[in-house]
């Protein structure tokens, strides 16, 4: 845990340092505060004792000053209307079909000339996304196997997505003496499913956000490219309590009900989509901007039994404005939740965090060494995910 990079505010010691050494503090904040902010129309930007008057323009520059006096840095400011979101906290199922197939490993083909791996020889790498074969879209792992089998040994022209680049490779299948068919020595995956927690529902357009982190392939660690997918109803049947060194997890199952929505994107800040019906049992609340979040008391909404969420007490112990997703450290303080789960467990990712009547973020990861503590992402980062 790189806690040294986290900005800690609100303590008497730091206040004394700021007053005694304002120029040193201004230099510190210049390197640790973000370069851009959203600010509600007519409001002043204030973060970590630094203040800036916001020009009345769509997007503009503003000068942050420590205590309104000592120059810190120039930042980009974008005025924004107040966003009202419904905090959810209920579990939901994710079924994803990839855009193409992902390479998750390699095997050896027992060919006439001996053992070989045609895929590795062609330059294919683990984590590659094969989107086309012979310039035709690839729809599934079954489709891939059928086209390899039908090749009759002819070279296959592959279109591959790798690290945001599209490349073309030629794959020469080999005839397997043991399997008695044409093979490439490649293992691929085309879909995944799992359970997470919904963070918010936007009543203005029916959209939702969840998890607070991307869905990644368990073998490669790569973000899974979403081709299509559904959000489904699930029921939590219980929880395996987390212990130091052993992360716990929620246990549940997909219900037999039809999908509750569709998935639109799988990104660093979470998974997003649209719902068929309004979600959430709590009223809509304002979304907090990152500069409004403070250290101290908060609460999370999560579901550890059944399908209805309930609030639990927590505490924000650190804030990081510079990381894209690991923006806060949150500690669970609710004795009931600690007794049930030990704190944060797998499946709770996306549980919304509230502070001062506003949605400030979502739980994302647990510290394996201390399940009562974990990372969280700003709600602002999830909402402005595009």
Secondary structure, DSSP 8 states (H G I E B T S, - for coil): --GGGSB--S-HHHHHHHHH-HHHHHHHHHHHS-SEEEEETT--EEETTEEE---SSSEEEEEEEETTTEEEEEEEEEEE---EEEE---EEEEEEEEEEEEEEEE--EEETTEEE-HHHHTT--TT-EEEEETTEE---HHHHHHHHHHTTT--EEEEEEETTEEEEEEE--EEETTTTEEE-SEEEEEEEEEEEEEEEEETTTTEEEESSS--B-TTT--B--EEEEEEEEEEEEEEE--BTTB--EEEEEE-SS--SEEEEEEETTEEEEEESS---SS-EEEE--GGG--SEEEEEEE-SSBT--EEEEEEEEEE-SSSSS--EEEEE--HHHHHHHSS--BT-TT-EEEETTEEEEEEEEEETTEEEEEEEEEHHHHHT--
